[in-house]
Amino acid sequence: MDIPQLKLLAGRVRDQLQQSSCLVGHSQALDLIAALPGLRNWPEVMAFPERVAACTLDVNAATRLAYRINRKFSLDVGAKELMTSFAETGVSVPRNVLQVWPGGPLPGVYVTGSETAISALLARYEEATDGGLVYAERAASGWEGSIDLGEYGLWSSGIDRLPSGTLLVVGPLQLDQTLWEDASKRLEMACLHALNSEHRVAVLVDTPTPDSLCEDVDLMVRTIQEQNSDLHTALRGVVADDGELRDRRPFTKGYSRPVAIKVQADTGAIPRAVLEPLRRELAARTCGMVLFGSSVLSEHRACEQLSAALALTEHAGPAARIMSRHRGTPAKDWMVPEPMKELPFLPSIESAHAQGYRRMLVDPLCAQGKAWMDYDDVLFIGGTYGHDVMDIALNMVANSGRREADALQRIVAVLGVLQIQGKRGVSTASDLFLRGNAVGPEGKEWEAFEAFLRSHRVVRWEDELSSLLDTGTVTAAGIRKSNPRNTRLREFLSQRREPNKAS
């Protein structure tokens, strides 16, 4: 490089900064461009022409200039952006060669579900780079040559200033409904580092569906990226079991067709008094939210009723069960009735919808409003604790934030089942809300929705419980024991005592 070329590049930088509303003078631009040969200002450029002659216009030089622009003007300009701009001036810009492991795999994002593959990759990288440093999250925290990215992870300052080709190890990312959005954002940052800084990023993913790992990752990146963004092009391939960063083209080969399973579900968990009204309501539904509640405390709330609902909704399309969260004891995910075990167990609503599933069993406490309310072609079926339609609905909208009004409008049916140990075994009292053709209140006042839900109950637990008490099937003591902390039951029993005292 020579001094006339530096002057030409200084003018280019000045024009580029002006496009960002950052006005600099001619002398300031010359002092900025002195960063390319590693000098402090233009007088040093004139004093050390041999330094200018030895300068190569590469990523290292552009990174120095980007740093100086950011420090002086607080303007975030990337080295890659500067190199592209310089190429347009006609100045020869050499083909970029990665600074770390130049003969290795291309920069990009590589994914795997195997911890063994990550360990093999670290060993391969260390040998190829003669002990090159790795910047890692927990997935490689035990590696001797790794530097912990800390609590900020991929958002840590300075990652974009690492030598190109550096290996970043991310994860483990847990793919489930609760963490789906968080994992998507981390994948977005991984892609940005791969594209902007030409790093190699290995991502360890913990997913219940390893066979569709690449498809899920591609879906997450495409969903979160801005329109017309090329962010997904950073998805390069997979980490093989032997540690090789292997290209996969195309990165996604498409999801398999949805598996339509005809389950032999028993409807016995739905009380006889509400079975037919509920069946008729669901026969006309292919979208919305159906909620079930049970007074029985269990690992999977109202799972018997959820299983029975599968037999009532087959017309709505293929069914899948959504993984709400990663459990410390994964075996608990399978402590469900047999019909539910037969369903595909998928990491998120988004993934299930992309695969073509249109019935989804979800945990209302984990299915945040924005996760399911954008889909108007899916019938969601959720279970929670409680026997009163209001309590069940409240549990569902608790995670919907300010969209609780919209969430309540999506509810098409709610069934609560109260179980009481009586003299002749276990008896049940049901609470059933059916929307039918009714349109709920359009405001956001909870009291209006409470009145709407209660006025459209076709079966009331208070009536059924009164009948059980009048016939002596259950006792007040048995009711209290079934759910001793429930205020609605206490109020119900208190109101029954008052008329008796008056008489």
C-alpha positions as CSV (number, residue, x, y, z in Angstrom):
1,M,0.0,0.0,0.0
2,D,1.2,3.6,-0.6
3,I,0.2,7.0,0.7
4,P,-2.0,8.0,-2.4
5,Q,-4.1,4.8,-1.7
6,L,-4.4,5.7,1.9
7,K,-5.7,9.2,0.9
8,L,-8.2,7.6,-1.4
9,L,-9.4,5.3,1.4
10,A,-9.6,8.2,3.8
11,G,-12.1,9.9,1.5
12,R,-14.1,6.7,1.3
13,V,-14.3,6.5,5.1
14,R,-15.3,10.2,5.3
15,D,-18.2,9.6,2.8
16,Q,-19.3,6.5,4.6
17,L,-19.4,8.3,8.0
18,Q,-21.4,11.2,6.5
19,Q,-24.0,8.6,5.3
20,S,-24.4,7.8,9.0
21,S,-24.8,11.5,9.9
22,C,-21.3,11.6,11.3
23,L,-19.5,14.7,9.8
24,V,-15.7,14.6,9.8
25,G,-13.2,16.9,8.3
26,H,-10.5,16.1,5.8
27,S,-7.7,16.0,8.5
28,Q,-9.9,13.9,10.8
29,A,-10.4,11.4,8.0
30,L,-6.6,11.2,7.4
31,D,-6.0,10.6,11.1
32,L,-8.6,7.8,11.1
33,I,-7.1,6.1,8.1
34,A,-3.7,6.0,9.8
35,A,-5.1,3.1,11.8
36,L,-4.7,0.8,8.8
37,P,-0.9,0.7,9.0
38,G,-1.1,0.8,12.8
39,L,-0.1,4.5,13.2
40,R,-1.6,7.1,15.4
41,N,-2.2,10.0,13.0
42,W,-1.4,11.3,9.5
43,P,1.9,13.0,10.5
44,E,3.2,9.5,11.5
45,V,2.1,8.2,8.1
46,M,4.3,10.8,6.4
47,A,7.1,10.1,8.8
48,F,7.1,6.3,8.4
49,P,6.4,5.5,4.7
50,E,8.0,2.1,5.1
51,R,5.2,1.2,7.6
52,V,2.7,2.2,4.9
53,A,4.5,0.2,2.3
54,A,4.4,-2.9,4.5
55,C,0.7,-2.6,5.3
56,T,-1.7,-5.1,3.8
57,L,-5.3,-4.2,3.6
58,D,-6.8,-7.2,5.4
59,V,-9.2,-7.9,8.2
60,N,-6.6,-7.1,10.9
61,A,-6.1,-3.6,9.5
62,A,-9.8,-3.0,9.0
63,T,-10.5,-4.1,12.6
64,R,-8.0,-1.5,13.8
65,L,-9.8,1.2,11.8
66,A,-13.3,0.0,13.0
67,Y,-12.0,0.2,16.6
68,R,-10.7,3.8,16.1
69,I,-14.0,4.9,14.5
70,N,-16.0,3.5,17.4
71,R,-13.7,5.0,20.0
72,K,-13.7,8.5,18.6
73,F,-17.3,8.7,17.3
74,S,-19.2,5.9,19.1
75,L,-20.2,4.6,15.7
76,D,-20.4,0.8,15.3
77,V,-18.8,0.0,11.9
78,G,-17.7,-3.6,11.2
79,A,-14.4,-4.6,9.7
80,K,-16.2,-6.6,7.1
81,E,-18.3,-3.6,6.1
82,L,-15.2,-1.5,5.7
83,M,-13.5,-4.1,3.6
84,T,-16.5,-4.2,1.3
85,S,-16.5,-0.4,1.0
86,F,-12.8,-0.3,0.2
87,A,-13.2,-2.9,-2.6
88,E,-15.6,-0.5,-4.3
89,T,-12.9,2.2,-4.6
90,G,-10.8,0.0,-6.9
91,V,-8.1,-0.5,-4.3
92,S,-6.9,-4.1,-4.4
93,V,-8.4,-6.0,-1.4
94,P,-6.9,-9.4,-1.0
95,R,-9.1,-12.5,-0.6
96,N,-9.7,-12.8,3.1
97,V,-7.9,-15.6,4.8
98,L,-9.0,-16.8,8.3
99,Q,-6.4,-15.8,10.9
100,V,-7.1,-18.9,13.0
101,W,-6.8,-22.4,11.3
102,P,-6.8,-20.9,7.8
103,G,-6.9,-24.3,6.1
104,G,-9.8,-25.5,8.3
105,P,-13.5,-25.5,7.7
106,L,-15.4,-22.5,6.6
107,P,-16.8,-20.0,9.2
108,G,-20.4,-20.6,10.2
109,V,-22.7,-22.2,12.7
110,Y,-22.4,-26.0,13.2
111,V,-24.9,-27.9,15.4
112,T,-24.9,-31.1,17.3
113,G,-26.8,-32.9,20.0
114,S,-23.8,-34.9,21.2
115,E,-21.4,-33.9,24.0
116,T,-19.0,-36.5,22.7
117,A,-18.9,-34.6,19.3
118,I,-18.0,-31.3,21.1
119,S,-15.2,-33.0,23.0
120,A,-13.8,-34.5,19.8
121,L,-14.0,-31.1,18.1
122,L,-12.1,-29.4,20.9
123,A,-9.3,-32.0,20.6
124,R,-9.2,-31.6,16.8
125,Y,-9.1,-27.7,17.1
126,E,-6.3,-27.8,19.6
127,E,-4.2,-30.0,17.4
128,A,-4.9,-28.0,14.3
129,T,-4.2,-24.6,15.9
130,D,-1.3,-25.7,18.2
131,G,-3.3,-24.9,21.3
132,G,-5.5,-22.1,20.0
133,L,-7.9,-20.7,22.6
134,V,-11.6,-21.5,22.6
135,Y,-14.3,-19.2,23.8
136,A,-17.1,-21.2,25.3
137,E,-20.3,-21.4,27.4
138,R,-21.0,-24.3,29.7
139,A,-20.8,-26.8,26.8
140,A,-17.0,-26.6,26.9
141,S,-16.4,-25.2,30.3
142,G,-14.3,-28.2,31.4
143,W,-11.8,-27.8,28.5
144,E,-8.4,-26.7,29.6
145,G,-7.9,-24.4,26.6
146,S,-11.3,-22.6,26.9
147,I,-12.1,-19.1,28.1
148,D,-15.5,-18.8,29.8
149,L,-17.7,-16.3,28.0
150,G,-19.3,-15.5,31.4
151,E,-22.8,-14.5,32.2
152,Y,-23.3,-12.5,29.1
153,G,-22.4,-15.4,26.8
154,L,-22.5,-14.4,23.1
155,W,-23.3,-10.8,24.1
156,S,-19.9,-10.5,25.8
157,S,-18.0,-7.4,24.6
158,G,-15.0,-8.0,22.5
159,I,-16.1,-11.2,20.7
160,D,-16.2,-9.4,17.4
161,R,-12.6,-8.4,17.9
162,L,-11.3,-11.9,18.2
163,P,-9.2,-13.2,15.3
164,S,-11.4,-14.6,12.4
165,G,-11.8,-18.3,12.5
166,T,-11.8,-18.5,16.3
167,L,-13.9,-21.3,17.7
168,L,-16.9,-20.4,19.9
169,V,-18.7,-23.2,21.7
170,V,-22.3,-22.4,22.7
171,G,-24.8,-24.2,24.8
172,P,-26.2,-26.5,25.7
173,L,-29.3,-24.9,24.3
174,Q,-32.4,-26.7,25.6
175,L,-35.2,-26.9,23.1
176,D,-38.6,-26.8,24.9
177,Q,-41.6,-24.5,24.9
178,T,-40.4,-22.5,27.9
179,L,-36.9,-21.8,26.5
180,W,-37.7,-21.8,22.7
181,E,-37.5,-18.0,22.4
182,D,-34.4,-17.7,24.5
183,A,-32.6,-20.4,22.4
184,S,-33.7,-18.6,19.2
185,K,-32.1,-15.4,20.3
186,R,-28.8,-17.2,21.2
187,L,-28.8,-18.8,17.8
188,E,-29.4,-15.4,16.2
189,M,-26.3,-14.1,17.9
190,A,-24.3,-17.1,16.9
191,C,-25.2,-16.5,13.3
192,L,-24.3,-12.8,13.6
193,H,-20.8,-13.6,14.9
194,A,-20.3,-16.2,12.1
195,L,-21.4,-13.7,9.4
196,N,-19.8,-10.5,10.7
197,S,-16.6,-11.8,12.4
198,E,-16.2,-15.0,10.4
199,H,-16.0,-17.1,13.5
200,R,-16.7,-20.8,13.7
201,V,-19.5,-21.5,16.2
202,A,-20.3,-24.9,17.5
203,V,-23.7,-25.2,19.2
204,L,-24.6,-28.1,21.5
205,V,-28.4,-28.6,21.5
206,D,-30.5,-30.7,23.9
207,T,-33.7,-31.6,22.1
208,P,-36.3,-34.4,22.3
209,T,-36.2,-34.7,18.5
210,P,-32.5,-35.0,17.4
211,D,-33.5,-36.3,14.0
212,S,-35.0,-32.9,13.1
213,L,-32.4,-30.8,14.9
214,C,-31.3,-28.9,11.7
215,E,-34.9,-28.3,10.7
216,D,-35.7,-26.8,14.1
217,V,-32.6,-24.7,14.2
218,D,-33.3,-23.3,10.7
219,L,-36.9,-22.6,11.8
220,M,-35.8,-20.7,14.9
221,V,-33.4,-18.5,13.0
222,R,-35.8,-17.8,10.1
223,T,-38.6,-16.9,12.6
224,I,-36.5,-14.5,14.7
225,Q,-34.6,-12.8,11.8
226,E,-35.8,-9.6,10.2
227,Q,-37.6,-9.7,6.9
228,N,-35.2,-10.2,3.9
229,S,-32.3,-10.9,6.3
230,D,-29.7,-13.5,5.2
231,L,-29.0,-14.6,8.8
232,H,-29.9,-18.2,8.1
233,T,-27.1,-18.4,5.6
234,A,-24.7,-18.6,8.5
235,L,-26.1,-22.1,9.3
236,R,-23.2,-24.1,7.8
237,G,-23.5,-27.7,9.0
238,V,-23.1,-30.2,11.8
239,V,-20.4,-31.3,14.3
240,A,-19.7,-35.0,13.4
241,D,-19.0,-37.6,16.1
242,D,-15.3,-37.5,15.3
243,G,-15.2,-33.7,15.8
244,E,-15.2,-32.7,12.2
245,L,-17.1,-29.5,11.3
246,R,-19.0,-31.0,8.4
247,D,-20.9,-29.0,5.7
248,R,-24.5,-29.9,5.3
249,R,-26.0,-28.6,2.0
250,P,-28.8,-27.9,2.0
251,F,-28.7,-27.3,5.8
252,T,-32.4,-28.3,6.2
253,K,-33.9,-31.2,4.2
254,G,-37.4,-30.5,5.4
255,Y,-39.6,-32.0,8.1
256,S,-41.1,-35.5,7.8
257,R,-44.8,-35.6,7.2
258,P,-46.9,-35.5,10.4
259,V,-47.6,-38.8,12.0
260,A,-51.4,-39.4,12.3
261,I,-51.9,-41.7,15.2
262,K,-55.4,-43.0,16.0
263,V,-55.2,-43.5,19.7
264,Q,-57.5,-45.8,21.6
265,A,-58.3,-43.3,24.3
266,D,-60.7,-44.0,27.1
267,T,-63.3,-41.3,27.8
268,G,-64.0,-42.6,31.3
269,A,-62.0,-39.8,32.9
270,I,-64.7,-37.4,31.7
271,P,-67.8,-37.6,33.9
272,R,-70.9,-39.0,32.2
273,A,-72.9,-35.8,32.9
274,V,-70.7,-33.7,30.7
275,L,-69.4,-36.1,28.2
276,E,-72.0,-35.6,25.5
277,P,-72.3,-31.8,25.7
278,L,-68.5,-31.6,25.5
279,R,-68.4,-34.0,22.6
280,R,-70.9,-31.9,20.6
281,E,-69.0,-28.7,21.3
282,L,-65.6,-30.1,20.3
283,A,-67.1,-31.7,17.2
284,A,-67.5,-28.2,15.7
285,R,-64.0,-27.0,16.8
286,T,-60.7,-27.1,14.9
287,C,-59.0,-24.2,16.7
288,G,-58.9,-22.4,20.0
289,M,-58.1,-23.6,23.5
290,V,-59.8,-26.4,25.4
291,L,-58.9,-26.5,29.1
292,F,-59.2,-29.3,31.6
293,G,-58.7,-29.0,35.3
294,S,-58.6,-31.6,38.1
295,S,-58.5,-31.4,41.9
296,V,-56.1,-34.3,41.9
297,L,-52.5,-33.3,42.4
298,S,-50.2,-35.2,40.0
299,E,-47.0,-34.7,38.0
300,H,-49.1,-34.0,34.9
301,R,-52.2,-32.1,35.8
302,A,-55.5,-33.4,34.4
303,C,-53.6,-35.9,32.2
304,E,-56.5,-38.4,32.4
305,Q,-58.9,-35.8,31.0
306,L,-56.3,-34.7,28.4
307,S,-55.9,-38.3,27.2
308,A,-59.7,-38.7,27.0
309,A,-60.0,-35.5,24.9
310,L,-57.9,-37.1,22.1
311,A,-60.8,-39.4,21.3
312,L,-63.2,-36.4,21.1
313,T,-61.0,-34.3,18.7
314,E,-59.7,-36.6,16.0
315,H,-61.4,-34.6,13.3
316,A,-59.1,-31.6,14.1
317,G,-56.0,-33.3,12.6
318,P,-52.7,-35.0,13.6
319,A,-51.9,-34.6,17.4
320,A,-48.6,-34.0,19.1
321,R,-47.5,-33.5,22.7
322,I,-45.4,-30.4,23.4
323,M,-42.4,-30.6,25.8
324,S,-43.1,-27.8,28.3
325,R,-39.7,-27.8,30.0
326,H,-36.6,-29.9,30.7
327,R,-37.1,-31.9,33.9
328,G,-34.4,-32.9,36.3
329,T,-35.8,-36.4,36.0
330,P,-36.6,-36.9,32.3
331,A,-38.5,-40.2,33.0
332,K,-41.3,-38.1,34.5
333,D,-42.2,-36.9,31.0
334,W,-43.5,-40.4,30.3
335,M,-45.6,-40.7,33.5
336,V,-48.7,-40.2,31.4
337,P,-51.5,-42.4,30.1
338,E,-50.6,-44.8,27.2
339,P,-52.5,-42.8,24.5
340,M,-50.4,-39.7,25.3
341,K,-47.2,-41.8,25.2
342,E,-48.0,-42.7,21.6
343,L,-48.0,-39.1,20.4
344,P,-44.9,-37.4,18.9
345,F,-43.1,-35.5,21.7
346,L,-42.0,-32.2,20.1
347,P,-39.9,-29.3,21.5
348,S,-42.3,-26.4,20.8
349,I,-45.6,-25.2,19.3
350,E,-43.7,-23.6,16.5
351,S,-41.9,-26.8,15.5
352,A,-45.1,-28.8,15.7
353,H,-47.0,-26.3,13.6
354,A,-44.3,-26.3,11.0
355,Q,-44.5,-30.0,10.8
356,G,-48.2,-30.0,10.2
357,Y,-49.6,-30.9,13.6
358,R,-53.0,-29.3,14.3
359,R,-53.9,-30.7,17.7
360,M,-51.4,-30.0,20.5
361,L,-51.3,-31.0,24.1
362,V,-49.7,-28.2,26.1
363,D,-49.1,-27.1,29.6
364,P,-51.0,-23.8,29.9
365,L,-48.4,-22.5,32.5
366,C,-45.6,-22.9,29.9
367,A,-47.5,-22.0,26.7
368,Q,-47.1,-18.2,26.9
369,G,-49.8,-16.2,25.1
370,K,-47.5,-15.2,22.2
371,A,-46.5,-18.8,21.7
372,W,-50.0,-20.1,20.8
373,M,-52.3,-17.1,20.2
374,D,-50.8,-16.5,16.7
375,Y,-52.1,-19.8,15.4
376,D,-55.7,-19.8,14.3
377,D,-55.6,-23.2,12.7
378,V,-54.7,-25.3,15.8
379,L,-56.8,-26.8,18.6
380,F,-54.8,-26.6,21.8
381,I,-55.6,-28.9,24.7
382,G,-54.2,-28.0,28.1
383,G,-54.5,-29.3,31.6
384,T,-54.0,-27.6,34.9
385,Y,-55.0,-27.8,38.6
386,G,-58.4,-26.8,39.8
387,H,-62.1,-27.7,39.5
388,D,-63.7,-24.3,39.0
389,V,-63.8,-22.9,35.4
390,M,-62.6,-19.5,36.6
391,D,-59.6,-20.9,38.4
392,I,-58.7,-23.0,35.4
393,A,-59.0,-20.0,33.0
394,L,-57.0,-17.8,35.3
395,N,-54.2,-20.4,35.4
396,M,-54.1,-20.3,31.6
397,V,-54.0,-16.6,31.1
398,A,-51.5,-16.0,33.9
399,N,-48.6,-16.2,31.3
400,S,-50.4,-14.2,28.6
401,G,-49.2,-10.8,29.9
402,R,-51.3,-7.9,28.6
403,R,-53.0,-10.1,26.1
404,E,-55.3,-11.8,28.6
405,A,-58.4,-10.5,26.9
406,D,-57.4,-12.0,23.6
407,A,-56.4,-15.3,25.4
408,L,-59.8,-15.6,27.0
409,Q,-61.5,-15.1,23.7
410,R,-59.7,-18.1,22.4
411,I,-61.1,-20.5,25.0
412,V,-63.8,-22.7,23.5
413,A,-64.4,-25.1,26.4
414,V,-63.4,-25.5,30.1
415,L,-64.0,-28.6,32.2
416,G,-63.1,-28.9,35.8
417,V,-63.5,-32.1,37.8
418,L,-63.6,-32.3,41.6
419,Q,-63.0,-35.7,43.1
420,I,-64.4,-36.5,46.6
421,Q,-63.9,-39.7,48.5
422,G,-67.4,-40.7,49.6
423,K,-69.1,-43.6,51.4
424,R,-69.3,-45.7,48.2
425,G,-66.0,-44.7,46.6
426,V,-64.8,-41.7,44.7
427,S,-67.5,-39.3,43.4
428,T,-67.1,-36.4,41.0
429,A,-68.6,-32.9,40.6
430,S,-68.1,-31.2,37.3
431,D,-67.9,-27.6,36.1
432,L,-68.3,-27.2,32.4
433,F,-68.1,-24.0,30.3
434,L,-69.0,-24.2,26.6
435,R,-68.7,-21.1,24.4
436,G,-71.1,-22.2,21.6
437,N,-71.7,-19.3,19.4
438,A,-71.4,-16.7,22.2
439,V,-69.0,-13.8,21.8
440,G,-67.2,-12.8,25.0
441,P,-66.8,-9.2,26.3
442,E,-64.4,-7.1,24.2
443,G,-62.9,-5.1,27.1
444,K,-60.1,-6.1,29.3
445,E,-61.9,-6.2,32.7
446,W,-61.5,-9.5,34.4
447,E,-64.9,-9.2,36.1
448,A,-66.6,-9.1,32.7
449,F,-65.0,-12.3,31.7
450,E,-65.8,-14.0,35.0
451,A,-69.4,-13.1,34.5
452,F,-69.3,-14.4,30.9
453,L,-67.6,-17.7,31.9
454,R,-70.0,-18.4,34.7
455,S,-73.1,-17.5,32.7
456,H,-72.2,-20.0,30.0
457,R,-71.7,-23.0,32.3
458,V,-73.9,-25.8,31.2
459,V,-73.0,-27.9,34.3
460,R,-72.2,-26.3,37.7
461,W,-70.1,-28.0,40.3
462,E,-72.1,-26.3,43.0
463,D,-75.3,-28.0,41.8
464,E,-73.6,-31.4,41.5
465,L,-72.0,-31.1,44.9
466,S,-75.3,-30.1,46.5
467,S,-76.9,-33.2,44.9
468,L,-74.2,-35.5,46.3
469,L,-74.6,-34.0,49.8
470,D,-78.4,-34.2,49.7
471,T,-78.3,-37.9,48.8
472,G,-75.6,-38.6,51.4
473,T,-73.2,-39.8,48.8
474,V,-70.5,-37.5,50.2
475,T,-70.1,-35.6,53.4
476,A,-68.9,-32.0,54.2
477,A,-65.9,-33.5,55.9
478,G,-65.0,-35.5,52.8
479,I,-65.3,-32.3,50.7
480,R,-63.0,-30.4,52.9
481,K,-60.5,-33.2,52.8
482,S,-60.5,-33.3,49.0
483,N,-59.1,-29.8,48.8
484,P,-58.6,-28.2,52.3
485,R,-57.2,-24.9,51.0
486,N,-59.8,-24.2,48.4
487,T,-61.7,-21.0,49.3
488,R,-64.5,-21.7,46.9
489,L,-65.3,-25.0,48.6
490,R,-65.2,-23.3,52.0
491,E,-67.6,-20.6,50.9
492,F,-69.9,-23.2,49.4
493,L,-70.1,-25.2,52.6
494,S,-70.5,-22.1,54.7
495,Q,-73.5,-21.0,52.6
496,R,-75.1,-24.4,53.0
497,R,-74.8,-24.2,56.7
498,E,-76.5,-20.8,56.9
499,P,-79.9,-21.9,55.7
500,N,-79.8,-24.9,58.0
501,K,-79.2,-22.6,61.0
502,A,-82.0,-20.4,60.0
503,S,-84.5,-23.3,59.8
